[in-house]
């Protein structure tokens, strides 16, 4: 029996509503919510149980094959950077290069750089003591300082691999990770600046919150500045160079062949992990073993969500949703705006940027031709548009919102007034940048 556009659209909305309802109302893990949505949509459009199960297994397996090692290595790199003292060394170096009155901007830049390999919530926790101490020393509002740091971390979290949302969306839409890394970093800069400027504007009218006195941990075991930066910069450099070489055909010289190997994301991240070990020579073997276990366990929780997102996307593809939308609606005029709006709605409704962009990518993938984005550049812009949408709006249903609040001592009202509105500014500015790029790339 054939299915109509209305039937497919209704059960698509029902699947999204189920994900939001289960994760927000009952705090069900997104993996199970996405899995249940697969069967709701599949049965709703009259797919057989066997076809649904095949789509779920194929979608889950494809994502694991493409992303498994990247997510594990990226997560482990972030954990090791935190515990080796590298993040604080990098932060202190950046702060020493700026004046005290430019401290909020310095914290935004610090968040941007450290956020490349480290998840935003972990990065904020690691740097919160430094942030509060600097606020105390300079007399600047901890609200301005905290929001500048938080938005710097968030800007790359939503747009740049190896962060799970952007990475999963790239694989789902067939976007080269190296190109997304370079373009995502460039697009994230205006978003970071927008967050900093809004923090300066909105935070100046908020009563100064007294920052807790906290000692900055500069131990004798901290790595040098060069050794602290190398595990971050070397993988970025290798992946970027590899991506540039892929733009050329018939690369035959020895250097290009070597870079083709070293620039693979799995190899580049592995090199980053090995470089961190040089900063951990003073730690006991059992501690290093525990940190590696922590990285693997943290990655596992992310991978099951990403895999379920891939399964959901495979079920949606099996419903021929792209054909239905293409025949029934004119989406070509919406271009990059439809992915942005969808991700923004999902982010605002359920809180997680990662879940929002993974879910949105699953829905958008079969719609790419109808949106007029079925080119290499179009798919890249589509991922960046979803990244912009996943920035906003961060509020009380977002775990990162509460990490910032609790570790900076900011009450909910100023958090909503300054941080939540800052994420709106970030998302809109980033979308504007993506739109301007589309004028040249499409």
N, C-alpha and C positions, 0 to 999 in steps of 0.2 A: 504494500500500500504506500502510495506517495505521500509525502508530508508537505504541508503548505508553509508559506513564509510566516504566517501568523503563529502557527503551531511551533515552528522552530524558534521564533523570536520570544514567544511566551516562555518556553522552557529554558531558553538562555537566561532570561531575566529571573526565572525561578531558581536556576542553579546559582546565579550570583547572589540572590537574596538568601539562599540557604547557607552559602559560605559566610556571608556577613552575619546572619542571625546566629549561627552556631559559634563562630569565633568571638563575637561581641557579647551576646547574651549569656551563653553557657561556657565561654572560655574553652571551647573544644579546640584541640590542636589543629592548625590549618591542614595538616596532612590528611586527617580523617574527614574534615569538612570538604576538602577538594575531592577526595575519593567518593564520598557520598554524592557530591554534585555530579560526578561523572555518570553514576547510575541513574540519577534523577533525570538528567538531560537525555541520556541514551534511551531509557525506557519511555520517556515522554515523547520522543520522536520515532518510537517504534523500532528501534534497533534491537536485534536479538541479543540475548545474554552472551552468547559466544562472541558476537561481533564487538560488544562493549568490552568484554574481558580482553580480547585480542588488542583492541585499541589502547586500553589501559596499560597492558604489559609492554606493548611496543613503544608507547609514548614515554613511559617511565624508563625503560631500558635505553632509549635513544638519548635522553637527557643525562643519564648516569654515564654513558659511554663518552659523551661530549664534555661533560663538566666535572665528573667525579674527582679526578686528580687535581684539577685546577682549584676547586673549592677547598679540598683538603689542604693543599699546599699553601694557598692564600691565607686560609684561616690560621694554619700553624705558624706561618711567617708573622702574622699579626700578634699572636700570643707570645712568641719568642721575643719580638721587639719590645713588647710591654715589660716583660720580666728581665730583660737584659739591661734595662736602663737606657736603651737607645732613644726611646721616645722623648724622655726628659732632656737628654743631651741635645737632641735636635731642637726642642722647644726653647731651651735656654740660649742656644746659639742664635736663633732667629730673634729672640727678645733683645739680645745684646747688640744686634745690628740696627735696632730702632730706638727712638727716644721714648721716654716714659709716657708722654702724652699720646704717642702712637701705639701704645700697648694694646688697645682693642684690635687695631688692624693687624698687629703682630700676632695676636692670638688667632685671628681669622686665618692668616697665612699658615700658622702652625697647624691649625686644624686641617687645612687643605692638604698640606704635605704629609702629615702623619696619618690622615684619613685615607691616603692611597692604599696602604696595605692593611690598616687597622679598622675594624668596624666602628661606626660612630659612637655607639654606647660605650664600648670598651675604651676607645680613645678619650672620651670625655671623662670617664672615671679616672683614667691614668693621669690626665692633665688637670683635674679639678683642683688638686692641692696647689699646683703651680699657679693656676689661675687666681685662686683666692689669695695666695701670698702676694702676688703682683698687684692685685686690687688694693690690698692693705698698704702696700709700700707706696703706691702712686696716689692713693686717695680717690681713685676712679671708681664709679659705680660697678659693683659686682654684677648687676643686671646687664649693663652694656658689655662688660668683659665676657660674661658667660654666654650671652646670645651670639656675640661675635665668634667665639670658639665653637659653639654648637652648630652654627650655620656653615662655618668653614668645613667642619667634619661632614655635615649632611650633604653639602654640594657634591663632593666626590662619591659619597656613598650611593647616591641615586643615579650616577651617570657613568662611573668608571669601573671597568674590570680590574681586579678579580672579585669585586663585590657581587653578591649572588644575584640580585635583581637584574642589574644591567647585563651580567654575564649570561644568565638564563634567557633573557629577552633576545640577546644577540644570537645565541644558538637557535632559538625558536624561529627567528626571522632570517637566519642565514647570513648574519653580518660578521665580517672579519673582526676578530677581537683586537687585533693590533690597531686597525683604523678607528675602532670605537674608543680604544684607550687614548689615542692622540686627540681625536675630536672631542671626546668626552671631557678630557682635562681642559681643553681650550674653552669649551662651552660652560664648564663649571666655574671658571674664573669670574665672569660677570655675575653669576648666581651668588658666589661667595661675597663679592663686593656689595651686592644689593643687600644681603643679610647684615653685613657690617654697617652700611650706611643707615639702614632702618633701625638697627640697634642704637646707633648714635642719636638718631632723631627721636625715636619713641622712648628710649631709655632715659633721656635727660629729664623728663618730667616725672619719673618714678622715684620715690624717696629712696635714698641710698641704703642698700642692705649692708649691714656690717658683716664683712667677710670673716669667717673663722680663721684664727691664726693657725697656720700650718707650715711646718718646716719643709723646704724644698730638699728633696733627698739627692744630694750630690755626693755619693759615696766614692771611696777610693777605687771601687771596682767598676765605675762607670766607664764606658768605652770612649775613645777619642771622637771628636766631631766627624772626622772622615770615616771612621769605622761605623759610626752610628748611621750615617747617611747611605753608605754603600749598599746595604741590603735592600734599600728602597729604590735607589736610583739605578742600580745595575739592571734589575729585571725590567724596569720601565724603558731603559735605553735599549736593551736587547730586543724587546718586543717591538719597540718603535722602529728600529733599524730593519728588523725582519719584515715589518709591514711595508716599509718603503720599498724594499727590494721586490716584494710580491707585485708591486705595481708595474715592474718591468718584466718582460718576457725573455726566456732563454738566458737566465743568469748562469754563467758557466765558470767564472773565475773562482779560485780557491776560497777567497775571503767571503764571497757571497754564499758559497756552499756551507761554510762553517757557520755563518750567521743564520742560514736557513734552519740549522739544527739548534743553535743556542737561543735563537729568538722564538722558538716554539714556546707558548705560555707555560707548559708543564716544565720544560727544561729551564726557562728563565726564572720561574718561581723556585725551582729546586736550588738553583745557584744562590738565590736570595736567602733561602733557609740555611744553606751551608755557610754563607758569609756571616749570618747572625751567630753561628756557633763560635766564631772567632772572638765574639764579644762575651762569651759565657764560660771562658776557661776557668773562672774562679768558682763556678757553681759545682756542687756535687753531682755525681752521675745520676743518683736517684731523683734529684730535683729536675734535672733535664729530662729524664724519662717521664716524670709526672707532667711536665709542660707539654711534651709531645703527645701524651695521652689526652691532655686537656684540649689541644688543638684538634685531634682526631674526633673526640667526642663532640666538640662544638660544631665541627663540620658535619657530623652525622645528622644533627638536628636540622641543619640547613638543607642538606641533600634530600631528605625525605620530603620536605616542602617543595623543593624545586622539581623533584621527580613526580610528585602528585600534580604539580602544575603542568608538566609535560604530558601526563596522562589525560588531564582535563582538556588540553589542547588537541590531543589525538582524537578524543571522543567528539569534540566540536568539529574537527575536520571530517570525521566519518558522517556527520549529519549533513554535510555539504552546505554548511552555513554561508560560506563565501558565495556560492552560486545563488542561494536564496536572496541574500542581501543585494548582490549585484543586479539581479533581475527585478527586484521590487523597490529598491531605493537608489537614488542618485547620490552616492557618497563621494564622487570624484571632487566635488567642490570643497569638501571638508578637509581633505588632505591630512596634514599633520595635526589638525585641531581635534579630530575625532579621537585618536589615541590619547592625546593629552586629557581631554574631557573624561574619557572612560577611566583612566588611571587616577585622575584627581578625585572622581566620585568614589572609587574603590578605596583609595587611601583615606579619605575623610571619613568614610563609613566604618572601616574596620581597623585603622590605625597603623598597620605595618606597611612600610614602603616596599619591602621585599615581596610580600604577598600580593600587594596591589599591582606591581609591575609584572610579576610572573603570571597572575591571573589575566591581566589585560593583554599580555603578549599571546596567550593561548587563544583569546577571542579575536585579536587583531590579525593573527597570522593568515587565516583564510580570507580576510577582507582586504588584504594589501592591494590586489589588483583593482578592486572596486574603488579604493581610495586614491588610485592613481600613483601609488608609491612602489610599484613592482619593478624597481630598478635597484642597482647596487647602492646608489646614493639615497634613493627613496627609502629603502629599508633601514639604512643608517639613521636618517633623519627621523624615521618612525620610532626607533629605539630611544633616541635623544628626546623626542617629544614625550614619550611615556616616562622617561626619567624626570623630566620637568614636572609632569603631573604627579609623580610619586613624592614630590617634595611637600605638597600642600593638600590638606591643611593638617598640621600636627597639633593635636590637642589632647584632651584627657584620656582618649582611648589608645594613645601611642605610648609604648613603654619608654621610648627615648625622651619623651616629654617629662616623664617622672624622674628619669635618671638626672636630667638637667636640674629639675626642681630640687630634688633631695640632696644632690651633691653640691649645690650652690646656695641652698638655703633660701630660694626665692619662692614666695607664696604663689598660689594658683592664679590669682587675679593679674599680677604683673607678668606672669608667664604667658597668659592668654593675650594680654595687651601688647607685649613686646615680641615674645618668641613666636607665638602662633601667627601673628600678622607678618612677622619676618619671613616665615615659610611661604606665605602667599606672595610676598614681593619676590622671593627667590624663584618660585615657580613661574610667575608671569614674566619676569625678566629673562629667565632661561628660555621660555617659549618664544619670546620676541627674538632672541638670538638665533634660535633654531629656524624661525620663520625667515629671518634675513639670510641665513645660510641657504635655505630652500630656493630663494630667488636666483642664486648662482649655481646651485647643484642640480636642480630639477629642470 
